[in-house]
């Protein structure tokens, strides 16, 4: 019920993150959580390997989400992702 401080590495279960590959010619990949969340988690995705593409995520629910591209991939793209359930997440608007 308070702050948590770690010094050193933190290891989380495979439900909290992983990799997703969009194959050449495809414009999406579906990520399925190994265990469904009780509520849809907050998802963060990142494209690595020095690659560039227009991408986003969609269809986030308690069982998974989709990574979508603005155009079919001209080569294989490997994304990393994290998903965390946040109790009563803050919403900021301007």
VOVOVO-126445 format. One line per 2 residues: number of its first residue (from 1); their letters; for each residue x, y, z of N, C-alpha, C. Coordinates in nm, 4 decimals, always signed. Example, Ala and Ser with C-alpha at 12.3 -4.5 7.8 and 13.67 -1.06 7.14 Angstrom:
<pazas>
1> as> +1.3190,-0.5690,+0.7800,+1.2300,-0.4500,+0.7800,+1.3200,-0.3300,+0.7800; +1.2850,-0.2250,+0.7080,+1.3670,-0.1060,+0.7140,+1.2900,+0.0030,+0.7870 $
</pazas>
This chain:
<pazas>
1> xx> +0.0801,-0.1196,+0.0000,+0.0000,+0.0000,+0.0000,+0.0844,+0.1261,+0.0000; +0.2086,+0.1143,-0.0396,+0.2959,+0.2310,-0.0452,+0.3863,+0.2214,-0.1657 $
3> xx> +0.4914,+0.2997,-0.1643,+0.5874,+0.3010,-0.2742,+0.6700,+0.1728,-0.2752; +0.7183,+0.1376,-0.3913,+0.8050,+0.0219,-0.4077,+0.9315,+0.0686,-0.4768 $
5> xx> +1.0448,+0.0405,-0.4187,+1.1731,+0.0763,-0.4778,+1.2527,-0.0514,-0.4992; +1.3051,-0.0692,-0.6191,+1.3923,-0.1833,-0.6457,+1.5284,-0.1305,-0.6872 $
7> xx> +1.6293,-0.1994,-0.6487,+1.7662,-0.1680,-0.6900,+1.8178,-0.2923,-0.7611; +1.8419,-0.2767,-0.8898,+1.8812,-0.3927,-0.9688,+1.7725,-0.4282,-1.0679 $
9> xx> +1.7780,-0.5469,-1.1205,+1.6849,-0.5918,-1.2240,+1.5525,-0.6353,-1.1649; +1.4476,-0.6201,-1.2429,+1.3153,-0.6679,-1.2072,+1.2706,-0.7661,-1.3144 $
11> xx> +1.2204,-0.8799,-1.2731,+1.1728,-0.9802,-1.3675,+1.0221,-0.9937,-1.3520; +0.9518,-0.9808,-1.4642,+0.8066,-0.9933,-1.4659,+0.7685,-1.1184,-1.5446 $
13> xx> +0.6483,-1.1655,-1.5249,+0.5992,-1.2816,-1.5980,+0.5743,-1.2491,-1.7449; +0.5634,-1.3520,-1.8254,+0.5500,-1.3348,-1.9704,+0.4206,-1.2677,-2.0118 $
15> xx> +0.3255,-1.2557,-1.9214,+0.2013,-1.1858,-1.9517,+0.2210,-1.0344,-1.9576; +0.3302,-0.9847,-1.8990,+0.3545,-0.8408,-1.8904,+0.4327,-0.7857,-2.0083 $
17> xx> +0.4847,-0.8707,-2.0944,+0.5616,-0.8192,-2.2078,+0.6094,-0.9302,-2.2978; +0.6574,-0.8882,-2.4143,+0.7076,-0.9856,-2.5095,+0.7404,-0.9198,-2.6419 $
19> xx> +0.7447,-1.0014,-2.7450,+0.7745,-0.9567,-2.8803,+0.6620,-0.9998,-2.9733; +0.6426,-0.9245,-3.0779,+0.5436,-0.9582,-3.1800,+0.6048,-0.9268,-3.3159 $
21> xx> +0.5901,-1.0176,-3.4094,+0.6501,-1.0019,-3.5421,+0.5408,-0.9842,-3.6467; +0.5527,-0.8769,-3.7235,+0.4677,-0.8572,-3.8403,+0.5485,-0.9080,-3.9595 $
23> xx> +0.4967,-1.0067,-4.0274,+0.5688,-1.0643,-4.1401,+0.5574,-0.9759,-4.2643; +0.6524,-0.9924,-4.3540,+0.6538,-0.9157,-4.4787,+0.5208,-0.9345,-4.5511 $
25> xx> +0.4624,-0.8243,-4.5967,+0.3368,-0.8274,-4.6699,+0.2129,-0.8153,-4.5829; +0.2289,-0.8301,-4.4514,+0.1157,-0.8196,-4.3610,+0.1073,-0.6781,-4.3042 $
27> xx> -0.0088,-0.6406,-4.2526,-0.0231,-0.5078,-4.1933,-0.0652,-0.5143,-4.0468; -0.0547,-0.6343,-3.9861,-0.0948,-0.6464,-3.8463,-0.0445,-0.7767,-3.7852 $
29> xx> -0.0465,-0.7790,-3.6518,-0.0220,-0.9014,-3.5765,-0.1069,-0.8944,-3.4511; -0.1614,-1.0073,-3.4107,-0.2421,-1.0138,-3.2894,-0.1568,-1.0686,-3.1754 $
31> xx> -0.1617,-1.0037,-3.0611,-0.0922,-1.0501,-2.9409,-0.1986,-1.0998,-2.8442; -0.1845,-1.2247,-2.7999,-0.2780,-1.2822,-2.7041,-0.2047,-1.3000,-2.5712 $
33> xx> -0.2637,-1.2496,-2.4639,-0.2032,-1.2645,-2.3325,-0.2101,-1.4108,-2.2893; -0.1082,-1.4573,-2.2173,-0.1071,-1.5968,-2.1726,-0.2154,-1.6215,-2.0677 $
35> xx> -0.2467,-1.5197,-1.9896,-0.3555,-1.5238,-1.8924,-0.4347,-1.3951,-1.9077; -0.5655,-1.4026,-1.9283,-0.6426,-1.2786,-1.9430,-0.6308,-1.1891,-1.8197 $
37> xx> -0.6304,-1.0590,-1.8435,-0.6327,-0.9602,-1.7363,-0.7760,-0.9447,-1.6878; -0.7942,-0.8959,-1.5653,-0.9292,-0.8729,-1.5138,-0.9948,-0.7526,-1.5813 $
39> xx> -0.9138,-0.6579,-1.6299,-0.9582,-0.5406,-1.7052,-0.8580,-0.5201,-1.8178; -0.8944,-0.4504,-1.9239,-0.7958,-0.4231,-2.0292,-0.6746,-0.3479,-1.9720 $
41> xx> -0.5537,-0.3950,-2.0023,-0.4334,-0.3297,-1.9512,-0.3944,-0.2092,-2.0366; -0.3009,-0.1322,-1.9839,-0.2378,-0.0261,-2.0630,-0.1258,-0.0914,-2.1429 $
43> xx> -0.1237,-0.0664,-2.2732,-0.0287,-0.1311,-2.3634,+0.0683,-0.0283,-2.4189; +0.1952,-0.0653,-2.4251,+0.2987,+0.0158,-2.4881,+0.3703,-0.0722,-2.5893 $
45> xx> +0.3909,-0.0191,-2.7114,+0.4624,-0.0958,-2.8137,+0.5763,-0.0121,-2.8690; +0.6787,-0.0810,-2.9180,+0.7943,-0.0129,-2.9747,+0.8537,-0.0988,-3.0853 $
47> xx> +0.8923,-0.0348,-3.1935,+0.9562,-0.1035,-3.3056,+1.1068,-0.0897,-3.2916; +1.1782,-0.1990,-3.3020,+1.3233,-0.1970,-3.2839,+1.3976,-0.2377,-3.4101 $
49> xx> +1.5240,-0.2667,-3.3924,+1.6075,-0.3151,-3.5019,+1.6425,-0.2093,-3.6043; +1.6342,-0.0817,-3.5664,+1.6656,+0.0237,-3.6617,+1.5644,+0.0375,-3.7742 $
51> xx> +1.4466,-0.0180,-3.7549,+1.3413,-0.0135,-3.8577,+1.2483,+0.1044,-3.8307; +1.1810,+0.1496,-3.9352,+1.0859,+0.2600,-3.9250,+0.9571,+0.2211,-3.9962 $
53> xx> +0.8433,+0.2526,-3.9330,+0.7134,+0.2232,-3.9938,+0.6076,+0.3034,-3.9197; +0.4980,+0.3317,-3.9881,+0.3823,+0.3914,-3.9223,+0.3038,+0.2794,-3.8554 $
55> xx> +0.2872,+0.2878,-3.7244,+0.2181,+0.1802,-3.6537,+0.1412,+0.2341,-3.5338; +0.0493,+0.1529,-3.4861,-0.0287,+0.1841,-3.3673,-0.0791,+0.0518,-3.3103 $
57> xx> -0.1609,+0.0596,-3.2058,-0.2262,-0.0600,-3.1536,-0.3758,-0.0349,-3.1510; -0.4538,-0.1439,-3.1483,-0.5986,-0.1333,-3.1522,-0.6577,-0.2571,-3.0858 $
59> xx> -0.7866,-0.2524,-3.0595,-0.8614,-0.3670,-3.0074,-0.8039,-0.4217,-2.8771; -0.7601,-0.3319,-2.7875,-0.7084,-0.3772,-2.6579,-0.8247,-0.4255,-2.5730 $
61> xx> -0.8141,-0.5477,-2.5251,-0.9127,-0.6008,-2.4313,-0.8401,-0.6881,-2.3301; -0.9120,-0.7536,-2.2441,-0.8490,-0.8310,-2.1373,-0.7743,-0.9536,-2.1881 $
63> xx> -0.7964,-0.9920,-2.3134,-0.7334,-1.1119,-2.3679,-0.6182,-1.0844,-2.4640; -0.6061,-0.9600,-2.5156,-0.4980,-0.9304,-2.6083,-0.5183,-0.7986,-2.6792 $
65> xx> -0.4428,-0.7786,-2.7859,-0.4511,-0.6560,-2.8647,-0.3897,-0.6804,-3.0015; -0.4099,-0.5846,-3.0931,-0.3527,-0.5910,-3.2271,-0.2500,-0.4796,-3.2451 $
67> xx> -0.1406,-0.5099,-3.3120,-0.0483,-0.4077,-3.3611,-0.0814,-0.3921,-3.5083; -0.1063,-0.2685,-3.5507,-0.1460,-0.2443,-3.6890,-0.0484,-0.1468,-3.7546 $
69> xx> -0.0255,-0.1677,-3.8829,+0.0623,-0.0812,-3.9619,-0.0213,+0.0041,-4.0553; +0.0318,+0.1192,-4.0938,-0.0390,+0.2064,-4.1873,-0.0321,+0.1522,-4.3302 $
71> xx> +0.0610,+0.0612,-4.3573,+0.0763,-0.0027,-4.4885,+0.1376,-0.1402,-4.4665; +0.1162,-0.2342,-4.5585,+0.1786,-0.3655,-4.5434,+0.3307,-0.3543,-4.5281 $
73> xx> +0.3867,-0.4395,-4.4442,+0.5308,-0.4371,-4.4165,+0.6106,-0.4786,-4.5393; +0.7120,-0.3984,-4.5738,+0.7991,-0.4333,-4.6863,+0.9064,-0.5336,-4.6437 $
75> xx> +0.9200,-0.5530,-4.5115,+1.0115,-0.6519,-4.4563,+0.9577,-0.6937,-4.3199; +1.0123,-0.7973,-4.2618,+0.9698,-0.8419,-4.1295,+1.0016,-0.7352,-4.0256 $
77> xx> +0.9051,-0.7073,-3.9367,+0.9218,-0.6064,-3.8321,+0.8990,-0.6706,-3.6954; +0.9926,-0.6485,-3.6030,+0.9829,-0.7058,-3.4688,+0.9548,-0.5952,-3.3672 $
79> xx> +0.8415,-0.6058,-3.3009,+0.7995,-0.5107,-3.1998,+0.8212,-0.5703,-3.0607; +0.8522,-0.4845,-2.9654,+0.8465,-0.5246,-2.8251,+0.7221,-0.4612,-2.7662 $
81> xx> +0.6661,-0.5245,-2.6654,+0.5447,-0.4720,-2.6037,+0.5450,-0.4973,-2.4531; +0.4731,-0.4114,-2.3825,+0.4477,-0.4260,-2.2397,+0.2996,-0.4030,-2.2155 $
83> xx> +0.2442,-0.4741,-2.1201,+0.1045,-0.4567,-2.0817,+0.0970,-0.4593,-1.9296; +0.0360,-0.3573,-1.8722,+0.0228,-0.3479,-1.7275,-0.1200,-0.3093,-1.6915 $
85> xx> -0.1758,-0.3783,-1.5948,-0.3061,-0.3394,-1.5417,-0.2808,-0.2309,-1.4384; -0.3512,-0.1201,-1.4526,-0.3369,-0.0067,-1.3614,-0.4720,+0.0175,-1.2960 $
87> xx> -0.4730,+0.0180,-1.1648,-0.5969,+0.0446,-1.0929,-0.6340,+0.1904,-1.1075; -0.7525,+0.2167,-1.1592,-0.8046,+0.3526,-1.1764,-0.7030,+0.4444,-1.2470 $
89> xx> -0.6671,+0.4120,-1.3730,-0.5650,+0.4930,-1.4424,-0.6077,+0.6381,-1.4600; -0.5115,+0.7243,-1.4481,-0.5361,+0.8683,-1.4640,-0.5531,+0.8999,-1.6125 $
91> xx> -0.6478,+0.9846,-1.6436,-0.6695,+1.0313,-1.7801,-0.6455,+1.1813,-1.7819; -0.5518,+1.2255,-1.8649,-0.5201,+1.3684,-1.8784,-0.5731,+1.4173,-2.0116 $
93> xx> -0.6355,+1.5322,-2.0118,-0.6870,+1.5933,-2.1345,-0.6517,+1.7404,-2.1355; -0.6429,+1.7955,-2.2552,-0.6180,+1.9388,-2.2677,-0.6939,+1.9927,-2.3850 $
</pazas>
